Amino acid sequence: MKRVVVTGGAGFVGRHAIAALAARGFEVHAIGRTAPEGVHAFHAADLLDPVQRRAAVQAASASHLLHLAWVTTPGRYWQAPDNLDWTAASLDLVRTFREAGGTRAVVAGTCAEYDWTGINLLPRAELESPSPRTRGEGFGEPVVATLSPHAEIGDAAAIREGHLAEAAPCRPATLYGAAKDGLRRILQAYAATAGLSLGWGRLFYLYGPGETPGRLVSDAARALLTGQRLATSEGRQRRDFLHVADVGAAFAALLDSGVEGPVNIGSGEAVPVRRILETIGALTGRPDLIDFGARPLGPTEPACIEADIRRLTDEVGFSPRYGLEQGLEQTVAAWRAALSNAASIPSAEPGYPRPRRGGR
């Protein structure tokens, strides 16, 4: 039986990845501070502690590694200094795994590694923002931006349209993206010399039941179900969202394959954020609470960010199972149940708990 060690197994993606790995016949071991459900063995360790981390990896003695753990606190992780800690810990984690006899590793990356400066922007009329905003939350009809001089590989026309293949240039604009991009480059060089098979899952946008507050779908569902107004932009920008169960299954499929290098993990179809919010409004019965246009955006908002998933489908052999409407319906139903359960317990605070350090 193949044995895999998973980090971030108690996190948003990790829970689904563990189930998918078990379904593929893996004996699943997990490393972290919180024991996830469905594992064969749990090795308690703070992944940022070198002694604990190395001891846990050696105790697991796995042939495969799926590394999902990272700092993921919404609104903070983009520029958090913790990204440096996780970069160093991840380098040592993979090295320790290989030196303990491991042969195949997959690490979670991000679409924020890509150079977004060559993507068409939203119209100026929608881009004047009175306050800082989180990159990736706004929308509109695109205007053409000058293609970055760094966009020398990949299809330039596709990049301008926001359709990103793995060969598109990487020039991250955040510390988070830079940390992931730098980690990938170093690990690929190490893997080539150490005889390690390395895959890199570049994750786009995700949603689903159990998502922590502070993200688009979870915040919208919670606000509308509790009768609160939801201030948002016009919602014209298009983003590639994938259900978290499909994300976990995609990582499991990638690990179980021999595919190396970056592989985009997304739906392959970007949709206007307005459509997502309108669907949530219809599912909650409160579309009247959505204030489109109440949040103008800054001047660098890409009109579209969409994954080219041909490597995922053709080489890995994985295709998403959830359609957007089906996934949103399930997510809203889960939030409705969670809020109802919380309301029945006077001391409980509605919503899902925030993930612990090392979750994803």
C-alpha angles and dihedrals in degrees: 000000000000113000121210130186115209129197119200089026094147092053133097096274097026096065090058094041091055092053091047093048092050089050088055091056100260122147097229123215121179132205122199147079097285124051111233122214122257100031128132092219138003123210109197112219143138101240091210091059108085096206095048093042095052093044091052094048092049092047092052091053091191131174092211134044129198109188113194103143118113140126105289107163105148114251092008108061095070093075104009116138085223086081087075091053092050092048092055093043092049093052091052092043093057093043092050090047092052094045089051090058102271116151109182129042135175121192127193115245132173142235085238087080089074126091104254095179093089094056121102112262133226118263117279092240090070098039107072105107123184092203139027115281136196111262111250102032106099140077152199147116107312128248119202117261125198109264112249115253085232091064094091099132132050126037106315093202092050091048091053088054090050095249103140124198122186090258092061112114121267118224107146120205097202136057089243093055092043092050092051093045092048092047091052094051093050094044093049090053091047093047091053092057098036099050094245122148105225130189124183119205109206104204121206123188121327140186140169146120114326096028113151119246115264099066131096103257098035093047093047094048093047095046096049095043090053094046097251124142116250116216113203143149124266087280099228098131115100123226134181109239124184128188112251093236089059090046092055092045091049092054090049091050092048092050091048091052129071093236113134133197128024119345121181115233109202142102094266091232122086115204131192111269085227089066091052092051094044089052091051089047091054093046093051094041090234108100087138090072095063112100105199113195095023092113115053114198137226126264101263101058110137114229092221140012112185133164122233098218101183092115089051094050102033103035104025092034096226128135126181116257101199125075116212097250093047091048094048091048090054092046095050090047090053092050091048090053093045093051091046092051092047091050090056091058110064096205096046124102113222118249139042123305118260114254120260121243109290095030124119 
